[in-house]
Amino acid sequence: MSIETKNIIVEKVKNSKIDQVDFDNLAFGSVFTDHMLVCTYKNGVWETPAIVPYQPITLDPSSKIFHYGQSIFEGMKAYKDDNGDVFLFRPLDNFKRLNISAERMCIPAIPQEYFMEGLITLLNLDKAFIPTQEGSSLYIRPFMFASGNGFHASPASEYKFIIACAPSGSYFSGKVKVLIEEKYSRSANGGVGYAKAGGNYAGQFYPTQLAIDKGYNQVIWTDDTNHEFIEEAGAMNIFIRINDTLMTAPTSDRILDGITRKSILEIAKDQGIKTEVRKISVKEVVEAAKDGSLKEMFGAGTAAVISPISGFGYRDTDYELPELQQSYGARLKKIITDIQYNKSEDKFGWRYKVEN
Amino acid sequence: MSIETKNIIVEKVKNSKIDQVDFDNLAFGSVFTDHMLVCTYKNGVWETPAIVPYQPITLDPSSKIFHYGQSIFEGMKAYKDDNGDVFLFRPLDNFKRLNISAERMCIPAIPQEYFMEGLITLLNLDKAFIPTQEGSSLYIRPFMFASGNGFHASPASEYKFIIACAPSGSYFSGKVKVLIEEKYSRSANGGVGYAKAGGNYAGQFYPTQLAIDKGYNQVIWTDDTNHEFIEEAGAMNIFIRINDTLMTAPTSDRILDGITRKSILEIAKDQGIKTEVRKISVKEVVEAAKDGSLKEMFGAGTAAVISPISGFGYRDTDYELPELQQSYGARLKKIITDIQYNKSEDKFGWRYKVEN
């Protein structure tokens, strides 16, 4: 059964697998909805996108995705309110960032109408998969990769743009303990750290595993030159509160321009919280931990939302953070999630209603 | 038809596609042999490898290769001599480096017997595809990637190790003109530059495309801190001859430990050529070009063999290299390829005969 909308071909599943989803026990990104959007770039153009049943992808062994890491992605979420209405959060920012990543990785830009119309059509089809349980949402994964063939180390001539969705629970369970890294690095000056490129993530796995083996959950990356300044945590940007000032590192070619990060900065300003976007040295954070002026740290990202940090390790010493009654993290998380789940007014204009 | 060798399951093609290969007009890595080796890592072990007809790979859309760039590869070549005997060049060095890359990218190590026995069985099956035309060889691509599923940014639980082969002509046609890069970088201190990780290659495509648009073929990467020192060219290590001294940069966590690179260093020493392995500043190369002491530059790598460089660009100025009668590059290339193609004695013990 094929229905053609303005730009999208739709082939619906015969039998939904929604009955197999245990919505009360959702892990992160491990069960998927009935459909996915697939769009192919070939002969210099993006072909008409198609929504098809969620299904395997078949590629030649010489396909460049296997060899040269030419892949990028985005992370988004869809939220359902008590009326069953569906919302996205700043989706055009994800669209724009996807194409910024695409340019850096030599992947052709996806047209806005294919991205947005594809996403909305897909969400309407798979609306029943959007969970309403506290802390749950539909995690949306738009991604692009080199599907063209050949062992020559050069950009592919064919690409796939796909959107797949996974009803998901929390990314982290509980508070996160982090290790400030001094040996390994996430990205180079003039590198691809600001892009959501696949290789940025695989490169973090080994140092992260070493940190996990020592009892931490995540690594906080520092600059690769002297490991002097806090950068980001790979799966999230990092916020640090010293006394009453909330700080985060400036974006650069090494740091992802996080959508949650910039939203938090705006909400904090609106709330009258003093914010600073500046280079934050490891030294000042350690000193603030020692003298008690370090009040809290949290990570911010689409998957992680706002993840409180319980403490950090640095040079074989662990620093615990206090339990605050009035934490910025908890306050900002409530404001941002209330906007996302349509539980409050959205004075910023970030909420995006998905029309039927 | 399945034949079981000691460790390898073999399923032969019904009809060879060798008649479709135009051996007199081989591009690099774009046509493939009849078979490939596939080995799956699952439940904590590498399963018995299988040689199967060259065929597509089918993966779930959430397979981590599409999202997190967890992939590595090697490049090797097989050569056939006038008697029809088949040779490899230092294959155990590729095997070892693959597992060094694997460790950095959190991919489980492949056992040596699976790699070597798999490779030899495959080469014997597809021996007829090894070209004998001048400058041609069978390019061998062992690669490993995350085939396990899920959107959580963490190492996969399943992997594939595959060897595919492509009868290939030269990687570069003619001399190469390079651009010394000052804005973009290939790798970070403490990063993954020494690994043959997929993402290291995709990150180079955009700056390389900018260089190609300006009339160059390749970028020479410099350190990401100050862009002061020559590192490598992405698809090859770089050798620089000033007066009669042949120099290359030391390997580091940013630079690939090239097998051609280290072989050339040994051959050059054996030939009485003065070699230096040390940091080479862009400044001294530019000054040597200006005063005429820069005699030659060439790239070295398995795919590129020894690729002479005709000149380089730096800060909007082009520097031409002289045409030498007695170039080190040509001399070393003849020695190394004579060893590889079994045309000379192999005093170094690098040639590896593939037994039937």
Boltz contact constraints between the chains, C-beta under 6 A:
constraints:
  - contact:
      token1: [A, 28]
      token2: [B, 152]
      max_distance: 6.0
  - contact:
      token1: [A, 29]
      token2: [B, 150]
      max_distance: 6.0
  - contact:
      token1: [A, 29]
      token2: [B, 151]
      max_distance: 6.0
  - contact:
      token1: [A, 29]
      token2: [B, 152]
      max_distance: 6.0
  - contact:
      token1: [A, 30]
      token2: [B, 150]
      max_distance: 6.0
  - contact:
      token1: [A, 36]
      token2: [B, 61]
      max_distance: 6.0
  - contact:
      token1: [A, 56]
      token2: [B, 58]
      max_distance: 6.0
  - contact:
      token1: [A, 56]
      token2: [B, 60]
      max_distance: 6.0
  - contact:
      token1: [A, 57]
      token2: [B, 59]
      max_distance: 6.0
  - contact:
      token1: [A, 57]
      token2: [B, 61]
      max_distance: 6.0
  - contact:
      token1: [A, 58]
      token2: [B, 56]
      max_distance: 6.0
  - contact:
      token1: [A, 58]
      token2: [B, 58]
      max_distance: 6.0
  - contact:
      token1: [A, 59]
      token2: [B, 57]
      max_distance: 6.0
  - contact:
      token1: [A, 60]
      token2: [B, 56]
      max_distance: 6.0
  - contact:
      token1: [A, 61]
      token2: [B, 36]
      max_distance: 6.0
  - contact:
      token1: [A, 61]
      token2: [B, 57]
      max_distance: 6.0
  - contact:
      token1: [A, 61]
      token2: [B, 162]
      max_distance: 6.0
  - contact:
      token1: [A, 61]
      token2: [B, 164]
      max_distance: 6.0
  - contact:
      token1: [A, 66]
      token2: [B, 143]
      max_distance: 6.0
  - contact:
      token1: [A, 66]
      token2: [B, 145]
      max_distance: 6.0
  - contact:
      token1: [A, 67]
      token2: [B, 73]
      max_distance: 6.0
  - contact:
      token1: [A, 67]
      token2: [B, 198]
      max_distance: 6.0
  - contact:
      token1: [A, 68]
      token2: [B, 198]
      max_distance: 6.0
  - contact:
      token1: [A, 68]
      token2: [B, 201]
      max_distance: 6.0
  - contact:
      token1: [A, 68]
      token2: [B, 202]
      max_distance: 6.0
  - contact:
      token1: [A, 69]
      token2: [B, 69]
      max_distance: 6.0
  - contact:
      token1: [A, 69]
      token2: [B, 198]
      max_distance: 6.0
  - contact:
      token1: [A, 69]
      token2: [B, 199]
      max_distance: 6.0
  - contact:
      token1: [A, 69]
      token2: [B, 202]
      max_distance: 6.0
  - contact:
      token1: [A, 70]
      token2: [B, 202]
      max_distance: 6.0
  - contact:
      token1: [A, 73]
      token2: [B, 67]
      max_distance: 6.0
  - contact:
      token1: [A, 104]
      token2: [B, 206]
      max_distance: 6.0
  - contact:
      token1: [A, 105]
      token2: [B, 202]
      max_distance: 6.0
  - contact:
      token1: [A, 106]
      token2: [B, 205]
      max_distance: 6.0
  - contact:
      token1: [A, 106]
      token2: [B, 206]
      max_distance: 6.0
  - contact:
      token1: [A, 106]
      token2: [B, 209]
      max_distance: 6.0
  - contact:
      token1: [A, 141]
      token2: [B, 151]
      max_distance: 6.0
  - contact:
      token1: [A, 143]
      token2: [B, 66]
      max_distance: 6.0
  - contact:
      token1: [A, 145]
      token2: [B, 66]
      max_distance: 6.0
  - contact:
      token1: [A, 150]
      token2: [B, 29]
      max_distance: 6.0
  - contact:
      token1: [A, 150]
      token2: [B, 30]
      max_distance: 6.0
  - contact:
      token1: [A, 151]
      token2: [B, 29]
      max_distance: 6.0
  - contact:
      token1: [A, 151]
      token2: [B, 141]
      max_distance: 6.0
  - contact:
      token1: [A, 151]
      token2: [B, 166]
      max_distance: 6.0
  - contact:
      token1: [A, 152]
      token2: [B, 28]
      max_distance: 6.0
  - contact:
      token1: [A, 152]
      token2: [B, 29]
      max_distance: 6.0
  - contact:
      token1: [A, 153]
      token2: [B, 201]
      max_distance: 6.0
  - contact:
      token1: [A, 153]
      token2: [B, 235]
      max_distance: 6.0
  - contact:
      token1: [A, 155]
      token2: [B, 205]
      max_distance: 6.0
  - contact:
      token1: [A, 162]
      token2: [B, 61]
      max_distance: 6.0
  - contact:
      token1: [A, 164]
      token2: [B, 61]
      max_distance: 6.0
  - contact:
      token1: [A, 166]
      token2: [B, 151]
      max_distance: 6.0
  - contact:
      token1: [A, 183]
      token2: [B, 190]
      max_distance: 6.0
  - contact:
      token1: [A, 184]
      token2: [B, 190]
      max_distance: 6.0
  - contact:
      token1: [A, 185]
      token2: [B, 188]
      max_distance: 6.0
  - contact:
      token1: [A, 185]
      token2: [B, 189]
      max_distance: 6.0
  - contact:
      token1: [A, 185]
      token2: [B, 190]
      max_distance: 6.0
  - contact:
      token1: [A, 185]
      token2: [B, 191]
      max_distance: 6.0
  - contact:
      token1: [A, 187]
      token2: [B, 188]
      max_distance: 6.0
  - contact:
      token1: [A, 188]
      token2: [B, 185]
      max_distance: 6.0
  - contact:
      token1: [A, 188]
      token2: [B, 187]
      max_distance: 6.0
  - contact:
      token1: [A, 188]
      token2: [B, 188]
      max_distance: 6.0
  - contact:
      token1: [A, 188]
      token2: [B, 224]
      max_distance: 6.0
  - contact:
      token1: [A, 189]
      token2: [B, 185]
      max_distance: 6.0
  - contact:
      token1: [A, 189]
      token2: [B, 224]
      max_distance: 6.0
  - contact:
      token1: [A, 190]
      token2: [B, 183]
      max_distance: 6.0
  - contact:
      token1: [A, 190]
      token2: [B, 184]
      max_distance: 6.0
  - contact:
      token1: [A, 190]
      token2: [B, 185]
      max_distance: 6.0
  - contact:
      token1: [A, 190]
      token2: [B, 224]
      max_distance: 6.0
  - contact:
      token1: [A, 191]
      token2: [B, 185]
      max_distance: 6.0
  - contact:
      token1: [A, 192]
      token2: [B, 203]
      max_distance: 6.0
  - contact:
      token1: [A, 198]
      token2: [B, 67]
      max_distance: 6.0
  - contact:
      token1: [A, 198]
      token2: [B, 68]
      max_distance: 6.0
  - contact:
      token1: [A, 198]
      token2: [B, 69]
      max_distance: 6.0
  - contact:
      token1: [A, 199]
      token2: [B, 69]
      max_distance: 6.0
  - contact:
      token1: [A, 199]
      token2: [B, 199]
      max_distance: 6.0
  - contact:
      token1: [A, 201]
      token2: [B, 68]
      max_distance: 6.0
  - contact:
      token1: [A, 201]
      token2: [B, 153]
      max_distance: 6.0
  - contact:
      token1: [A, 202]
      token2: [B, 68]
      max_distance: 6.0
  - contact:
      token1: [A, 202]
      token2: [B, 69]
      max_distance: 6.0
  - contact:
      token1: [A, 202]
      token2: [B, 70]
      max_distance: 6.0
  - contact:
      token1: [A, 202]
      token2: [B, 105]
      max_distance: 6.0
  - contact:
      token1: [A, 203]
      token2: [B, 192]
      max_distance: 6.0
  - contact:
      token1: [A, 205]
      token2: [B, 106]
      max_distance: 6.0
  - contact:
      token1: [A, 205]
      token2: [B, 155]
      max_distance: 6.0
  - contact:
      token1: [A, 206]
      token2: [B, 104]
      max_distance: 6.0
  - contact:
      token1: [A, 206]
      token2: [B, 106]
      max_distance: 6.0
  - contact:
      token1: [A, 209]
      token2: [B, 106]
      max_distance: 6.0
  - contact:
      token1: [A, 224]
      token2: [B, 188]
      max_distance: 6.0
  - contact:
      token1: [A, 224]
      token2: [B, 189]
      max_distance: 6.0
  - contact:
      token1: [A, 224]
      token2: [B, 190]
      max_distance: 6.0
  - contact:
      token1: [A, 225]
      token2: [B, 225]
      max_distance: 6.0
  - contact:
      token1: [A, 235]
      token2: [B, 153]
      max_distance: 6.0
